[in-house]
Structures are given as C-alpha cells and as structure tokens.
C-alpha cells in the first residue's frame, strides 16, 4: 500500500501555474514599497516592516471597528452588491415572484426610511401583543416554538444538519442559545470590563422595553428578571472552548426519551409544529447540561418572567429592521459599547447587507456575471491542485506519523472536494414572500424561509453541491462533513488573488489561504473526521499523542503572545486556525518551490522571490482594530489577531530566516528546535 502510494505521488508532477503578465510594473504594484517601514528590522516586528507606513497613514473609518485588507474587499463587495440592488429596485415591472422582483422590493422597502419611521414599533407590536396574551406555561412553550419558526432564538436553538457519524444523512440538533450578550462569560465573570458591559446591556433592555409599551418602572423591573434568567442560562452554557469538542457535543437521544430527560418542554408537539416526524429517530443534544438547566428553569420560573423574556428576545432580534429609535439603541450597545464603533453604518450598507444575507445566491448569480472572469476560476483550480500535490509530499515526509495514519491522511486529502467561485446550481427563492410595503415583514419572512428551507432537508439525501457562503462573500471555508474547501468569487481578487502579480506574491497570499483551508481538514477538529466526512477516529493512539505534543507548541506560543497590556491570545481557542496557518504557509511554500522547478526568479522592486512570498502573506493581514473590538475578539473569536498571524506564524517557517537574515538576537527569532511543525 505504501509503495503504491509513493509511486502515485512521484507520477503526479504539479502543473506549472503562473500569474504574472508580461508587464513588470504590474508585478511591482502587487507589493508597494511605500507601504513599508524599512527602518524596522523584519526580526523585530515583521508587521511594521511589511506595512508600517500603511498602518500609520490609515485610519479606521468611523463606521467600522477594524480596517484592513478584508475590510477593504468587503467594502468593494458591498458596493458591487448595492449597484445590483439599486438597479433591481429601480425596475418596477419585474415579474412577481422573480428574483429581480424580490431583490428590488426588499432593497426598496429597506431604503424607505420615511415609511419605516412612520410605522415605528407597529410592525413588531402585533407579535408582542400575542406574547402579552400568554397566560400559562403551555402558552410559553407554544410561543417559543412559534419564534423558532421565524429564526428567533428563544431559550434554545434547533436545526437540521448532517449527522456527525454518518454525513450522508440529516439529523435534528438541539443547541444552547437564548442569550442577548454574545458570550456566556460576560454574564458569569465579573471583571471590570464585563461589569461595564452588564450595566450597558441592562440599560439597553430597559430602553427597548419602553419602546414596545412598558412604563419606565415596569421596564426596569422586567430588566432585572430578564437579566437574572439569562444569567442562569449563561451559567449552564458551555465555554467557547468546550464547544470546540465535537465528541462531547454529539449526544444522540431517542425522541421517545426526550420527554423523560427534559420533561418540562413538549417535544412531540414542538417537532410536529416544525413540520417534522421524528418518530423512531434520534436527535443530537449538543449541550445536555444546558438543557437540564433549561428544563429546571421552565419548572420554576413564573409565566410573567417568561413573557418579559420573550418580549425582549423578539425585540432585540428584530430591532435592526425597525425605526431609528430601535436601531440607535441597538447600535449603542452592540456597536459602540461592545465593539467601539464610533458611528452607525449608513442605511444603504445596512440594508444591502440584510438583503444580501437573505437573497445571497440570487444576488450572487448577477455578481459573478459582472465581476468574476471565467479564467480566474480555471487558474484557481490549477493552483489548488498544485497545493494538493505539495501536501501529499509533505504527508509522506512526516517523520512523526506512522504509515497507517499517513495512508488515511492521503486518502482524505485526495478526496477533498473543491468548489470555486459560485455554485453549479442556484437556490430557488420562489416561495419567499417579499414586497415593498414592509421592511420588517420582509426580514421576518426571509428568516422564516431560511428556517423552513433548513427543516425541509430532514429525510432527504444530503446535497453536497450546496454552498455555505455566497459568491460575493470575501472569505473561504473548509467543511469537514463534506470534506470540501470552498472559495467564493469575491476573495479571488487582489491582494489575495492577483492575475497580474508574480507567483511569489500569489503563493504567499491566495496559496496560503488554500493551504490553510486544506489544513483545516487535519487540525485538532478536522482530524476527527475521515475522508467521507464522518466523525471516525482514523489515527493510531501513538500518532494522536504525537499530534497533541506538536500542537501544544502552537498553543503555548499563542498563549504567550501579549495583546493590549495584560491581555493575550487564547492559544487553545484559536489553535485550529493557528494550526491551519502553520500548515498553510508550509504547504504553499512547498507548492511554490515545486512550481519553480529549481529556477530562481529575478528580484522585483528590490525584493527576492522568497522575500516576496512572505511579504505577500503579510500584506493580506494588514489590519487596524479598535481596542474594544480587539478585546471582544480575544474573548469570542477562534481566529488570533492579525498581528500574531504574522509576527508569530511566519517565524515558525524555516525559509523566512534565510530570506530576511533573521538572527538569534532578533526578538521574534524562534530557535529551530522550538518552531512549531505539525503538517
């Protein structure tokens, strides 16, 4: 088996993928020396060396919490989307039910601020009035169910997803939810920062409740009850680190046993109302501790408190589609207090993002026609195959891994499905109700459509052609359940993917992104899934131990990376992304070397090919961020801050040291024996 595999690798020489055109000036533009700060040595602060002047002269726009390459491309994408929306909204004769009608009417309804202000709270109040009529716990339970049909996360969450153990069938998953603040630690840890957030959050609840008809005193009393209830839910919720343990999250329960385990909720009628027949099936309870606590709260919490909680949950979930008093109160906490954003984004951006989030593939179909050349897709696919070839070779050279596990890793790599640009078939939005009369109702009906679309998957074959992002999304992802890597059209543009740049810059940028997503299939979470997307252990016990030893190096490195005085990166929470960066850089470098076939390209604009590889990488991670947003992300985000993704990640990559003559005396130097080497 091993010899046959090695012969296959030797036979699969990589295709030569080149990017740069014949114009040398175009290659120079891929890296602008004017952005750099050459007074700083690379081994002292590579971020500053590679982009210090750009960072110094760049200001974060007031309506943003961070600004960097991702933000710049997202700005371009949303402007491209807005042009599509404006064109559609100006066309009033589109056939009813068509994508053009829905896109145009949705956008027009959101931009009609005069009507939205005139309506005020009225669109929401008809739903609030239904909650106010609740008299019994049965009514509470029914209201929770109805809210779930509209995507409002009251108490817990539920949805259809591929079965972790058999990824070719769907299962119902039940998950913790129901909190208004984005992390349970904001409730349970009384740090000075958290106390500030808690006070501001309570102020928001009170303000919102007065907007839907509560007197000031009633709103203040309800706020105490709501916050106390959410705090109890938070105490029972997992930490973000606990929610990275896929094995612990997979807890199958027979539907017939749910009533025994959690008797305070009518599960059979809940599933029936959702339109599901789960008789003789299992559901996956992702956080049993949470559901046990929620069950207890349903027993002991008064009906009136549940009514207050449901009014608040409905209000905060829909505030952004109401009049400015709701929108501004919402922004004051979630934008300004939580993330440090100075001013709210203009209406056209907020509405464009909302329409894009709900009709994304209909918009994406028009987006790719205007903004994604077919040549880019073919070039990208060829580049991906070069990276796959380099990864195969790296797997075979791993000294720490057994032949048995190498064979399984190679099988998984070979089966990685690739999606580039846009879906082969587009989503059908014909059953979504959209009109120009009510932005609030359009948002609500769009959410209802997405919930119904998800629930309708149950009992049907898994559609592996489905995409989890839209073509106009500036991002990429790996999905372990399909063993696939996906690259939307919008990320395939400079500086990530530059058809006119030299190969070094492109391999350092988009090449690393490809390698990063591939490596997610083999990080601490991805390694738990096999080539077919099933949560099956394909590792020997000894290899598992060695993997943990190597990833601990990465965890420790990032744990010791200080940000904002005493704050530091959470090495365990971010380990998956950091492993992927480590693997992505190594794989992309190897693929670039294979593409050169022993040749050494001439320097461009004073930088050698190996320097341009790392400068290309550093360029895509240029970013400025407000302190509050950085604090929030350090708590909530599985991605380490951009500065550490450069000043730590690349110093684990051996070729960097020769390229920039990094010395042991340099502060960022990592001794060879201490460098992280996983894949």
C-alpha positions in Angstrom: 0.0 0.0 0.0 2.7 2.4 1.0 4.9 1.8 -2.1 1.9 2.0 -4.4 1.1 5.4 -2.9 4.6 6.7 -3.3 4.6 5.7 -6.9 1.4 7.7 -7.4 3.0 10.8 -5.8 6.0 10.5 -8.0 3.9 10.3 -11.1 1.8 13.3 -10.2 4.1 16.2 -11.1 2.5 19.5 -10.5 1.2 21.6 -13.3 3.0 25.0 -13.7 0.7 27.7 -12.6 1.9 31.3 -13.3 0.1 34.5 -12.6 2.2 37.5 -13.7 1.7 39.0 -17.1 4.4 40.5 -19.2 4.2 43.9 -17.7 6.8 44.2 -14.9 5.1 47.3 -13.5 2.0 45.3 -12.7 4.2 42.9 -10.6 5.6 45.9 -8.7 2.1 47.1 -7.9 1.4 43.8 -6.1 3.8 45.0 -3.4 4.2 48.7 -2.8 7.5 49.6 -1.0 5.9 52.9 0.0 3.7 50.9 2.4 6.6 49.5 4.3 8.7 50.8 7.2 12.2 49.7 6.3 13.6 51.4 9.5 12.2 48.4 11.4 14.0 45.1 11.1 11.9 42.1 10.0 13.0 40.1 13.0 11.9 42.9 15.4 8.4 43.5 14.0 7.5 42.0 10.7 4.1 43.6 10.6 5.7 47.0 11.0 8.4 46.2 8.5 6.0 45.0 5.8 3.3 47.6 6.3 4.2 50.1 8.9 3.7 53.2 6.7 0.4 51.9 5.5 -0.7 51.3 9.1 0.5 54.8 10.2 -1.4 56.7 7.5 -4.5 54.5 7.5 -7.4 55.5 9.8 -10.3 53.2 10.8 -13.5 54.6 9.3 -15.9 55.8 12.0 -18.5 53.2 11.0 -16.0 50.3 11.4 -14.4 48.5 14.3 -11.4 47.4 12.2 -9.8 48.1 8.9 -7.6 46.0 6.7 -7.5 44.0 3.5 -10.6 42.0 4.4 -12.5 45.2 5.2 -11.4 46.9 2.0 -12.5 44.0 -0.1 -15.8 43.7 1.8 -16.4 47.4 1.1 -15.8 46.8 -2.5 -18.1 43.8 -2.5 -21.0 45.6 -0.7 -20.7 48.4 -3.2 -20.9 46.0 -6.0 -23.9 44.4 -4.4 -25.5 47.8 -3.8 -25.3 48.5 -7.6 -27.1 45.3 -8.3 -29.8 46.2 -5.7 -30.2 49.7 -6.9 -30.7 48.5 -10.4 -33.2 45.9 -9.3 -35.2 48.3 -7.1 -35.4 50.9 -9.9 -37.2 48.2 -12.1 -40.8 48.1 -11.0 -42.1 45.8 -13.8 -40.2 42.7 -12.8 -42.5 39.6 -12.9 -44.0 38.9 -9.4 -42.1 36.1 -7.7 -39.0 36.6 -9.8 -35.6 37.0 -8.2 -35.4 40.6 -9.7 -38.7 41.5 -8.0 -37.7 40.1 -4.7 -34.2 41.7 -4.7 -35.6 45.1 -5.8 -38.6 45.2 -3.5 -36.6 44.0 -0.5 -34.0 46.7 -1.0 -36.6 49.4 -1.8 -38.5 48.6 1.4 -35.4 48.9 3.5 -34.4 52.2 1.9 -37.9 53.7 2.5 -36.9 55.3 5.8 -39.9 57.7 5.8 -42.3 54.8 5.9 -40.2 52.9 8.4 -40.1 55.9 10.8 -43.8 56.5 10.4 -44.6 52.8 11.3 -42.3 53.0 14.4 -42.9 49.9 16.6 -46.2 48.9 14.9 -44.8 46.1 12.8 -43.4 44.4 15.9 -46.3 45.2 18.3 -48.7 42.8 16.6 -46.3 40.0 17.6 -45.6 41.5 21.1 -49.3 41.6 21.7 -49.5 37.8 21.1 -46.8 37.3 23.7 -48.7 39.6 26.1 -51.7 37.4 25.9 -49.8 34.4 27.3 -51.4 33.0 30.5 -50.0 29.5 31.0 -46.7 27.6 30.7 -48.3 25.9 27.7 -48.7 29.3 26.1 -45.0 30.0 26.8 -43.9 26.8 25.2 -46.0 27.4 22.2 -44.6 30.9 21.8 -41.1 29.6 22.0 -41.9 27.2 19.2 -43.5 29.9 17.0 -40.5 32.1 17.5 -38.2 29.3 16.3 -40.2 29.2 13.1 -39.1 32.8 12.5 -35.5 32.2 13.4 -35.8 34.0 16.8 -33.5 32.1 19.3 -35.8 31.9 22.3 -34.3 29.7 25.1 -32.6 27.2 22.8 -31.7 26.6 19.2 -32.7 23.8 16.8 -31.9 22.9 13.2 -31.2 20.2 10.7 -27.5 19.3 10.0 -25.6 16.4 8.6 -25.1 13.6 11.1 -21.5 13.7 12.5 -21.3 9.9 12.5 -23.0 9.4 9.1 -22.6 12.6 7.0 -24.9 11.3 4.2 -28.0 11.7 6.3 -29.5 14.6 8.2 -30.3 14.8 11.9 -32.0 17.3 14.2 -29.6 19.1 16.5 -30.6 20.9 19.7 -28.2 23.6 21.0 -27.9 26.1 23.7 -29.0 29.7 22.9 -31.2 32.4 24.2 -28.6 34.9 25.4 -28.6 38.6 24.4 -24.9 39.1 25.0 -22.6 37.2 22.7 -20.6 35.2 25.2 -21.6 33.5 28.5 -18.5 34.8 30.2 -19.9 38.4 30.0 -22.6 37.2 32.5 -20.6 34.9 34.8 -17.2 36.6 35.1 -17.4 40.0 37.0 -14.3 41.6 35.6 -14.4 45.5 35.4 -14.9 45.3 31.6 -17.7 42.8 32.0 -19.4 44.9 34.7 -19.4 47.8 32.2 -21.0 45.6 29.6 -23.5 44.2 32.0 -24.7 47.7 33.0 -24.9 48.8 29.4 -26.8 45.7 28.5 -29.4 46.2 31.2 -29.8 49.8 30.1 -30.5 48.5 26.5 -33.1 46.1 27.8 -34.9 48.8 29.7 -34.8 51.2 26.8 -36.1 48.6 24.3 -38.9 47.6 26.6 -40.1 51.2 26.9 -40.2 51.4 23.1 -42.7 48.5 22.9 -45.0 49.9 25.5 -43.6 49.2 29.0 -43.6 52.1 31.5 -40.2 53.0 32.9 -40.7 51.3 36.2 -42.2 48.2 34.6 -39.3 48.1 32.2 -36.7 48.3 35.0 -38.4 45.6 36.9 -38.6 43.4 33.8 -34.9 44.0 33.1 -34.0 42.6 36.5 -36.0 39.4 35.8 -34.7 39.0 32.2 -31.1 39.5 33.2 -31.4 37.0 36.1 -33.0 34.4 33.7 -30.3 34.9 31.1 -27.6 34.7 33.7 -28.9 31.3 34.8 -28.8 30.2 31.2 -25.3 31.6 30.8 -24.1 29.7 33.9 -25.3 26.4 32.3 -23.9 27.2 28.8 -20.6 25.8 27.5 -17.5 27.9 27.2 -16.4 28.5 23.7 -13.5 26.1 24.3 -16.0 23.4 25.4 -17.9 24.0 22.2 -14.9 23.0 20.1 -15.1 19.5 21.4 -17.1 17.7 18.7 -17.1 14.4 20.6 -18.6 16.0 23.6 -21.2 17.8 21.5 -22.5 14.6 19.9 -25.1 13.2 22.3 -27.8 11.2 20.5 -31.1 10.8 22.3 -34.1 8.8 21.1 -37.0 11.2 20.6 -39.1 9.0 22.8 -36.6 9.6 25.7 -36.6 13.4 25.4 -39.7 13.7 27.5 -38.0 11.7 30.2 -34.8 13.6 30.2 -36.3 17.1 29.8 -40.0 16.7 30.7 -40.8 20.4 31.0 -41.0 21.0 27.3 -43.5 19.4 24.9 -41.0 17.9 22.4 -43.5 15.9 20.3 -45.7 18.9 19.7 -42.7 21.1 19.1 -41.4 18.8 16.3 -44.9 18.4 14.9 -45.3 22.2 14.7 -41.9 22.4 12.9 -43.3 20.0 10.4 -41.1 17.1 11.3 -41.9 13.5 12.0 -39.0 12.3 14.2 -40.8 9.1 15.5 -38.2 6.3 15.9 -35.4 8.7 15.3 -32.7 10.3 17.4 -31.9 14.0 18.0 -28.5 15.3 18.9 -28.4 17.2 22.2 -25.3 19.2 21.9 -25.1 20.6 25.4 -27.0 18.2 27.8 -26.0 20.4 30.9 -27.7 23.4 29.3 -30.9 21.5 28.5 -31.1 20.1 32.0 -30.8 23.6 33.4 -33.4 25.0 30.9 -35.8 22.2 31.9 -35.4 23.2 35.5 -36.0 26.9 34.7 -39.2 26.0 32.8 -40.4 24.4 36.0 -39.6 27.2 38.5 -39.7 30.5 36.5 -43.0 32.3 36.7 -45.0 32.7 33.5 -44.8 36.5 33.7 -41.0 36.4 33.7 -41.1 34.2 30.6 -43.4 36.7 28.9 -40.9 39.5 29.7 -38.0 37.4 28.4 -39.9 36.6 25.2 -40.8 40.2 24.6 -37.2 41.2 25.0 -35.9 38.3 22.8 -38.3 39.2 20.0 -37.4 42.9 20.2 -33.7 42.5 20.2 -33.9 40.0 17.4 -35.8 42.4 15.1 -34.7 45.8 16.2 -32.4 46.5 13.2 -35.4 46.4 10.8 -37.5 48.9 12.8 -37.4 52.7 13.2 -34.4 54.7 14.2 -35.1 54.7 18.0 -34.8 50.9 18.0 -31.8 50.9 15.6 -29.9 53.5 17.5 -30.5 51.9 20.9 -29.3 48.6 19.4 -26.2 50.2 18.0 -25.4 52.0 21.2 -24.7 48.6 22.9 -23.8 46.1 20.2 -21.8 48.6 18.0 -20.4 51.2 20.3 -20.1 49.7 23.8 -19.3 46.2 22.8 -17.0 46.9 19.8 -16.0 50.5 19.9 -17.7 51.5 16.6 -18.0 55.3 16.6 -21.0 55.8 14.2 -23.5 53.6 12.7 -23.0 52.4 9.1 -25.1 54.3 6.6 -28.5 52.9 5.8 -27.6 51.7 2.3 -24.9 49.5 3.8 -27.1 48.0 6.5 -29.9 47.3 4.1 -27.6 45.9 1.4 -26.1 43.5 4.0 -29.6 42.5 5.1 -30.8 41.8 1.6 -27.6 40.1 0.7 -27.8 37.8 3.7 -31.3 36.7 2.7 -31.2 36.6 -1.1 -27.5 35.9 -1.4 -27.5 33.4 -4.2 -30.0 35.4 -6.3 -27.6 38.4 -6.0 -24.6 36.2 -6.4 -25.8 35.0 -9.8 -25.7 38.6 -11.0 -22.5 39.3 -9.1 -20.4 36.6 -10.9 -21.7 37.7 -14.3 -20.3 41.2 -13.7 -17.3 40.6 -11.5 -15.8 37.1 -11.9 -13.9 36.2 -15.1 -14.0 32.5 -16.1 -10.2 32.5 -16.4 -9.9 33.2 -12.7 -11.8 30.0 -11.8 -9.6 27.8 -14.0 -6.4 29.4 -12.7 -7.6 28.9 -9.1 -8.4 25.2 -9.7 -5.0 24.6 -11.2 -3.4 26.3 -8.2 -5.4 24.2 -5.7 -4.2 21.0 -7.4 -0.6 22.3 -7.0 -1.2 22.8 -3.3 -2.7 19.3 -3.0 0.3 17.8 -4.7 2.6 19.6 -2.3 0.5 18.5 0.7 0.7 14.8 -0.4 4.5 15.1 -0.5 4.6 16.7 3.0 2.4 13.9 4.5 4.8 11.3 3.2 7.8 13.1 4.6 6.3 13.4 8.2 8.8 11.7 10.5 6.4 11.6 13.4 3.5 9.9 11.7 3.0 6.1 11.1 2.5 4.7 7.7 -1.0 3.6 8.6 -2.1 7.1 9.5 -0.3 8.6 6.5 -2.3 6.4 4.3 -5.6 7.6 5.8 -4.4 11.2 5.7 -3.5 10.8 2.0 -6.9 9.2 1.3 -8.7 12.2 2.9 -6.5 14.7 1.1 -7.3 13.0 -2.3 -11.0 13.1 -1.6 -11.1 16.8 -0.7 -13.8 18.3 -2.9 -13.1 21.7 -4.4 -15.6 24.5 -5.0 -14.5 27.7 -6.6 -16.4 30.9 -7.4 -20.0 30.0 -7.3 -22.4 27.1 -7.1 -23.2 24.9 -10.1 -26.9 25.2 -9.3 -28.6 28.2 -7.7 -31.0 28.3 -4.8 -34.7 28.7 -5.6 -36.3 31.7 -3.7 -39.7 31.5 -5.3 -41.5 30.6 -2.0 -40.0 33.6 -0.1 -42.6 36.3 0.4 -41.2 39.8 -0.4 -43.0 43.1 -1.1 -42.3 46.9 -0.9 -44.7 47.6 1.9 -42.8 46.4 5.0 -39.1 46.1 5.5 -39.8 44.5 8.9 -42.0 41.8 7.4 -39.6 41.1 4.6 -36.8 40.5 7.1 -39.1 38.2 9.2 -40.4 36.3 6.2 -36.9 35.8 4.8 -35.9 34.4 8.1 -38.9 32.1 8.1 -38.0 31.0 4.6 -34.5 30.0 5.7 -35.8 28.1 8.7 -38.3 26.2 6.5 -35.6 25.5 3.9 -33.4 24.0 6.6 -36.2 21.9 8.2 -37.2 20.6 4.8 -33.8 18.9 4.5 -34.9 16.3 7.0 -35.4 12.9 5.5 -33.9 13.9 2.1 -30.5 12.9 0.6 -27.7 15.3 1.6 -27.0 17.8 -1.2 -23.2 18.0 -1.3 -23.4 20.7 -4.1 -24.9 23.2 -1.6 -22.7 26.2 -0.6 -22.4 27.7 2.8 -21.3 31.1 1.5 -22.4 33.4 -1.3 -20.1 34.2 -4.3 -19.9 37.9 -3.1 -18.6 36.9 0.3 -14.9 37.8 1.0 -13.9 34.6 2.8 -13.3 30.9 2.4 -14.0 27.7 4.4 -13.5 24.1 5.0 -16.5 21.9 5.8 -15.5 18.6 7.5 -18.9 16.9 6.9 -18.4 17.2 3.1 -14.6 17.2 3.3 -14.6 20.2 1.0 -12.8 23.5 0.5 -14.8 26.4 -0.8 -13.5 29.7 -2.3 -16.2 32.3 -3.2 -15.6 34.6 -6.1 -15.1 37.7 -4.0 -11.9 36.5 -2.3 -10.4 35.8 -5.7 -9.2 39.3 -6.3 -6.1 41.4 -5.3 -4.3 41.3 -2.9 -5.4 37.6 -2.3 -5.5 36.5 -5.9 -3.8 38.8 -8.4 -3.8 37.7 -12.0 -1.1 40.3 -12.8 1.2 39.6 -9.8 4.2 37.4 -9.7 3.9 33.8 -8.5 5.7 34.5 -5.2 3.1 37.1 -4.0 0.2 34.9 -5.1 1.5 31.8 -3.4 2.1 33.8 -0.2 -1.4 35.2 -0.4 -4.1 33.0 -2.0 -1.8 30.0 -2.0 -1.6 30.2 1.8 -5.4 30.6 2.0 -5.8 27.4 0.0 -3.3 25.6 2.2 -4.9 27.0 5.3 -8.3 25.6 4.3 -6.9 22.2 3.3 -5.1 22.0 6.7 -8.4 22.6 8.5 -9.2 19.0 7.4 -6.3 18.0 9.6 -6.4 20.4 12.5 -7.5 19.5 16.1 -11.1 19.4 14.9 -10.8 18.4 11.3 -8.7 15.4 12.2 -11.7 13.9 14.0 -13.5 13.4 10.6 -12.5 10.9 7.9 -12.3 11.1 4.1 -16.0 10.7 3.8 -16.9 13.4 6.4 -17.8 11.0 9.2 -16.6 11.5 12.8 -14.4 8.4 12.9 -11.0 8.0 14.6 -8.5 7.1 11.8 -5.5 7.8 13.9 -3.3 5.4 15.8 -3.1 6.1 19.5 0.6 6.9 19.3 0.0 9.4 16.4 -2.7 11.1 18.3 -0.3 11.6 21.2 2.4 13.0 18.9 0.0 15.3 17.2 -1.1 16.7 20.6 2.6 17.2 21.6 3.2 19.2 18.4 0.0 21.3 18.6 0.8 22.1 22.2 3.8 24.0 20.9 1.4 26.2 18.9 -1.0 26.6 21.8 1.9 27.7 24.1 3.3 30.1 21.6 0.0 31.9 21.2 -0.9 31.8 24.9 2.3 33.9 25.4 1.5 36.4 22.7 0.5 39.6 24.6 -2.1 42.0 23.2 -3.2 45.2 24.9 -1.1 45.2 28.0 -2.0 42.1 30.1 -4.4 40.6 27.6 -3.1 37.7 25.4 -4.3 35.4 22.7 -6.2 32.3 23.8 -3.9 29.6 22.4 -6.4 26.8 22.9 -9.4 28.6 21.5 -7.5 29.7 18.4 -5.5 26.5 17.9 -7.4 25.3 14.9 -6.8 28.5 12.9 -3.2 28.7 14.1 -2.6 25.1 13.0 -4.1 25.9 9.7 -1.9 29.0 9.3 1.2 26.9 10.1 0.2 24.2 7.6 -0.9 26.7 5.0 2.3 28.5 5.0 4.4 25.4 4.7 2.3 23.8 2.0 2.1 27.0 0.0 5.9 27.4 0.2 6.4 23.9 -1.0 4.0 24.3 -3.8 5.7 27.5 -4.9 9.1 25.7 -4.9 7.7 22.9 -7.0 6.3 25.4 -9.5 9.8 26.9 -9.9 11.3 23.6 -10.8 14.7 24.6 -9.5 14.7 28.1 -11.0 15.3 31.3 -9.0 13.2 34.2 -10.4 14.9 37.6 -10.5 14.2 40.1 -7.8 11.4 42.5 -8.4 11.4 46.1 -7.0 14.4 45.2 -4.8 12.9 42.1 -3.2 13.9 38.5 -3.9 11.3 35.8 -4.7 11.4 34.3 -1.2 11.0 37.7 0.4 8.1 38.5 -1.8 6.4 35.2 -0.7 6.3 36.3 2.9 5.6 40.0 2.1 2.6 38.8 0.0 1.4 36.9 3.0 1.9 39.8 5.4 0.0 42.2 3.1 -3.3 40.3 3.4 -3.1 40.5 7.2 -2.6 44.3 7.5 -5.2 45.5 9.9 -6.0 48.1 12.4 -8.6 47.4 15.1 -10.3 49.4 17.9 -9.4 48.3 21.4 -12.9 47.3 22.4 -13.3 45.2 19.3 -9.9 43.6 19.9 -11.0 42.8 23.5 -14.2 41.3 22.2 -12.5 39.2 19.6 -9.9 37.9 22.1 -12.9 36.6 24.1 -15.1 35.4 21.2 -13.1 34.7 18.1 -11.4 31.5 17.1 -9.1 33.5 15.0 -6.0 35.0 16.6 -5.5 38.8 15.9 -3.8 39.7 12.6 -0.6 40.8 14.2 0.0 37.4 15.7 -0.9 35.7 12.4 2.2 37.4 11.0 4.6 38.0 13.9 4.2 34.5 15.3 3.1 32.4 12.3 5.8 33.1 9.9 8.6 32.7 12.4 7.8 29.0 12.6 8.6 28.7 8.9 12.3 27.9 8.2 12.7 29.7 4.8 11.8 33.0 6.4 15.1 33.1 8.3 17.3 32.9 5.2 15.1 35.2 3.2 15.4 38.1 5.7 18.6 37.1 7.5 16.8 36.7 10.8 19.3 36.4 13.7 19.1 34.7 17.1 19.4 38.2 18.6 16.2 39.3 16.9 13.2 39.5 19.3 10.9 37.4 17.1 13.5 34.7 16.4 12.4 31.2 17.4 15.1 28.5 17.8 14.8 25.7 15.3 14.0 23.1 18.0 11.2 25.3 19.3 9.5 26.0 16.0 6.0 24.6 15.5 5.9 21.8 12.9 2.7 19.9 12.6 2.0 19.3 8.9 
